[in-house]
Amino acid sequence: MIRLVPCLAATLAPALAVAQDYPLAIPHAFGTTTIAEKPRRVATVNSGNHEVPLALGVVPVGMAAANYGDNNGDGLLPWVAERLEELGAEPPVLFDEGDGIDFEAVAATEPDVILAAYSGLSRADYDTLSQIAPVVAYPDGAWTTEWRQMIRMNSAGMGLAAEGEALVARMEARIAEAIARHPQLAGKTAMFVTHLDATNLSVVNFYSAHDTRVKFFGDLGLAMPKSVIEATQPGQFFGSVSAERIDAFDDVDILVTYGGAPLLEAMKADPLMAHMPAVANEAIVMLGNDPLGNAANPTPLSLPYLVDDYAALLAEAARKSP
């Protein structure tokens, strides 16, 4: 029997690269899930997990509808719609998670396994889903599963560990192609700020060192500022500080956030935020509620779709930083 140990991606890889025998035990933050035999019907909940089976040629019986960056309102991000078309498949059942997981809808798809390696499941969510089918939950904390871990754990849960490892390798090669065109990214520091209010900039909310968007900076050749590391609380994927402490982020070369021109102008005019070097230098990447804004949090299908555009925006900001 293969036992998968929830640890860092670098040490997780060898355990998942071997052939899988059943029953399969997958440890995670809520315990250990046992999968008796290779699943035939795969369901996923929360953001991005469905992209692992789709990338591996498996159409889920049900998955969460997109609630961010879905420009045409069909519940599918463009790279997901494109992949379904490539597979000659109709969209599966889409779970509306606007008010949380729709457990009845998940149960109605009669899954053999439920993938949620990247998710915000509570213990109650996990327990309820486990009454429907075995659940692959996150290894450590909610919304902190790095994309390699997500692929490895979800693919292992489908009995496709070797295929998942090959997918990781393809994504790493795609990232390498993108950053090779932008050497100016190497060594620059970046911070991801979120939920900024142009009318009230007294609080700076940011994604912590545990967040997947921030971890992705490292894949793109960027460094994590010491200030962000020091402001990160254990197990938290986000943090908040008073703008009065903005000087703590003097080591940030590039600032990434969601917003548009009004927010940018407000930041530049704010007497506190204007002192932040990244703001003073306008070394800022402004993302919107669109596919690119969504793809800043990498997933198996979004990364090859938009990594070139994202790297180019970051490189443009890097050029503005001394």
N, C-alpha and C positions, 0 to 999 in steps of 0.2 A: 504494500500500500504506500502511495506517495503522500507525504505530508508537506504542505506548503507553509513555510514560516513567514509571518508578516514582518518584513524588515525592509531596509533600504533597497532601492531598485538594483543597485550594483550587486548585492548579495542575494537578492531574490531571484535573479536571472537563472543561475545554474539549477535551482530546484524546479523551475518551470520548464526548462528546456528539454527534459527527458520525457519519454513516453509515459502516458498516464494509465494507471490501472484503477480498477474500482473494487470496493468503495473508495471514494476520494474525500479526504478531510482537508478543509480550507479554514485555517484560523483567521479571525478578524477581531475587531474591537469588541464585539458582543459575545465572543466565544468561538466555537468551531462548527462549521457547517459540513455535514456529511452528504455526499451525493452518491447514491447507490449505483447508478448506471449512467451512461452517456445520455445527456438530455436531448430530446427531439424537439421540444417546444420551449423556446426561450422568450422570456419577457424581461423588460428592463423598466426601471423607475428612475426618476430624477434625471438631471441633465447629462447628456453625452454618452451614457453607458450603451445605448443602442448602436452607437457608431462602431463599437468593437465587433459585434456579430456581423453588421453590415459590411464592414471592411474585409471580413473573413468569408463573405459570401453567404451568410446566414441571415434570413429575414426574420426578425422577431415576430411573435404572434401579437405583441402589444408593446408600446413604448410611450414615453411621455411626449406630449405635444410641445413644440417650441413655444416659449412664452417671452422670448427676447430675440430681437433681430429677425423676426419672421415678417418680412416686408409685405407678402401677399396674403397673409392670414390663413394659410392652409395648414398650419401646424408643423410645417417642414422647413428646416433651413435649406438653403439652395444646394449645398453639397450632399445633404441627405436625399433630397429629391432626385438629384443627378445620379446618385448611387443606386437608388431604387430602379430608375430607368435603365441603368446599365445591367441590372440583374433581371430586368423584365418582370418586375414585381409591382403589384399594387401596394399603396401605403397600408401598413398594418393598422390595427386598432390603436387610436391615439388617446392616451389617458390625459384628461384635463386635471392638472395639478395646481390650478390657481388657488384652491383652498386646501391644499395638501394632497396626499396620495389618495386616489380613488380605489380603495381596496376591493370594492365590489366589481369594478371594471377589470381590475387585474385578475381577480378570481375567475371571471367569466371567460378569460382567454385560456384557462386550463394549462398553465405553464408547468414544465418539469423543473425549471430553475428560474430564479429571479436575480438579475444582475444589478448590483448597486455599489460597485467598488468605489465610484466617485459619487458621493451623495451626502445628504444631510439627515439621514435617518436618525430618529430617536429610538430609544430602547423599545418604546411602545410600538412604533412603526415596524421595527424589526420583528418583534414578537407576533404582530398581526400578520405580516407577510409570510412568516415562517409557517403559519397554519395553512397557507395556500401551497407553498412549494419551498424547497431549500433556497436560502438567500445568501448571495455573496455580498457581504457588507464591506465597508471601508476598513483598512488595516489599523488605522490609528485614530484620527479625529475627523469630524464632519467637515466636508469640503476641502480636505487637505491632501487628497490622494493625487500624487504626481502622475502625469499621463502614462509614463512607463508602467507604474504600478497598476493603474487602471486597466491597461491592456493585458498585463500579465495575469492579474487576478480574474478578470472577466473571461479571458480566453481559457484559462485553466478551468473555470466553472463550466465551460461548454465542452470540456474534453479536447481543447485545441491549443494546448500550451505551446507546442512547437510552432504552430502557425502564428500564435501571438508573438512569439519571440522574433519570428521573421518580419512581422509587421513593425515591431519596434525598430528593427534594423533599417527597414525602408524609410521610416520616418526620420531616423537619425541621419540617414544619407541625404534626405530632402532638406533638412535643416542645414547641413554642412554646405550644400549647394547655395543656399540663400545667403548665409553669412560670409561665404567666400567673396561675394560681390560687395561686401560692406565692411572692409577691415577697420574702418573708423569706430566701429562698435566695441572693439576689443578693449576691455579695461574700464570703459565708462560705467558710471554707476547710475542706476535707475530706480525710481520709486513709483508705485502705482497708487494714486490717490482716488478716492471714490466718494460719491454722494456729497459733492461740494455744492453749496447753495450760493448762487451769485449774489443774493440779497443778504446773506449772512455768512461771512467767512471766518467766524470766530472759533470754529472747530475744524480741525483737519482730520478727516477719516481716511484711513489707508489700509490697503491689503498688506498683511504681515508677511514675515519671512516664511510662514507655513503655507501661504496661499499658492495655488497652482499658477496663477498669472505671474506672480513674482518669481517662482521657481523657473518659469519659462524664460525669464530674462537671462538666466545662466546659460541655457541652451543656445541663446543668440549671441553669446560672447560678452554680455554685460555682467558687471559685478554688483553685488548687493551692498548697499551703503551700511556702514557700521551703525549709523543712527537708526536704521530700520530694524536691524538685528536687535539692538538694545531696547527698542520700543516694543518688541514682539513679546506677547505674553504666552506662556506654555499652552499649547493646544488651541490657540485662537488663530483664525485665519484673517482677522481684521484687528484694527486698533484705532484709537482716537487720541488726539492730543490737542490742547488749547493752542490757538494760533499765536499766543504770546510766547510759546516755546518754539517758534518756527526756526530760530537760529540753530536748533539741534540738527536740522537737516541741511546744513551748509555743505555737507559732503555729497549731496545729490546732484549729479550732472544733468540727468534727464527726468522730467516729470511726465507721467502718463495718467490721463484721467478721462472720464466720460463727460462730454459737454460740447458746447459750440462757442461761437464768437462772443456772445454776451458774457459767458463765464470767463473766457480768456481776458477780456478787457477788465472785468471786475477784479481778477487776480492781480493784474498789472497795476491797477489803481489802489489796491488795498495797502494801507500803510505797513502792515505786518508781512503779508505774503509777498509783497514786492521785494522784500529783502532776501528772499530765498534765491540763491544763485540761478537755479534752473528757470525761475520765473523772470528774473532780471535779464537773463540771456535769451528769453523766449525759446528755451530748449524744451518745448512742450509738445506732446502728441495728444491731440484731442480726438477721442473716439466717440462714435454715435451709437444710437440704438439701431444698428444695422449689422449685416454679416461680418464686417471687419471688426466691429466692436465686440461681437460674440467670439470671433476666432482668436482674440487676444488670450482667451483661455483655451489652450490647444486641446483638440480631440483628434482621433485618427483620421477623420474625413475633412475636418476644417483646416488642419495644418497644411497639407499640400495645396489646398485650395487658395489660401490667402497668406502664406508665410512670406512670400516675396514682397507683397504690398506692405505688410506690417514691418518687416525688416527695413524697407526703404524709408518709411516714416520715422522709425527710430534713428536711422542713419542721418536723416536730414536734421533731426534734433541734436544728434551728437556733433554735427558740424558747427552748431551754434555755441557749443560748450567749449571753453578754453582748454 
